[in-house]
């Protein structure tokens, strides 16, 4: 029996209906989905559990969804970039493969992204 792929969903605004909708769609496509909200200014306490989740060997991809204004918040981008950097390093050491990162902005263009997020795929 093969395991279903797993995806970590990070929502940059607290929006339960969107979380349920995206989680349901991801599940319908055949993947397990772990969803959480990252709001406010992320500090080490907020980022540590997120880093642990994206570093799990069964995490197949990381989808970050939010409105363009959330993606424009420098503190939030800095926290996401640090998490991505830590996850990519951990994945290379443990699994020998990078973690696919997907960005799903709504309502506008993405700002210039920090280097650890610059190669992420943008989905709509």
Rosetta blueprint (number, residue, H / E / L):
1 X L
2 X L
3 X L
4 X L
5 X E
6 X E
7 X E
8 X E
9 X E
10 X E
11 X E
12 X L
13 X L
14 X L
15 X L
16 X H
17 X H
18 X H
19 X H
20 X H
21 X H
22 X H
23 X H
24 X H
25 X H
26 X H
27 X H
28 X H
29 X L
30 X L
31 X E
32 X E
33 X E
34 X E
35 X E
36 X E
37 X E
38 X L
39 X L
40 X L
41 X L
42 X L
43 X L
44 X H
45 X H
46 X H
47 X H
48 X H
49 X H
50 X H
51 X H
52 X H
53 X H
54 X H
55 X L
56 X L
57 X L
58 X L
59 X E
60 X E
61 X E
62 X E
63 X E
64 X E
65 X E
66 X E
67 X E
68 X H
69 X H
70 X H
71 X H
72 X L
73 X L
74 X H
75 X H
76 X H
77 X H
78 X H
79 X H
80 X H
81 X H
82 X H
83 X H
84 X H
85 X H
86 X H
87 X H
88 X H
89 X H
90 X H
91 X H
92 X H
93 X H
94 X H
95 X L
96 X L
97 X L
98 X L
99 X L
100 X E
101 X E
102 X E
103 X E
104 X E
105 X E
106 X E
107 X L
108 X L
109 X L
110 X L
111 X L
112 X L
113 X L
114 X L
115 X H
116 X H
117 X H
118 X H
119 X L
120 X L
121 X E
122 X E
123 X L
124 X L
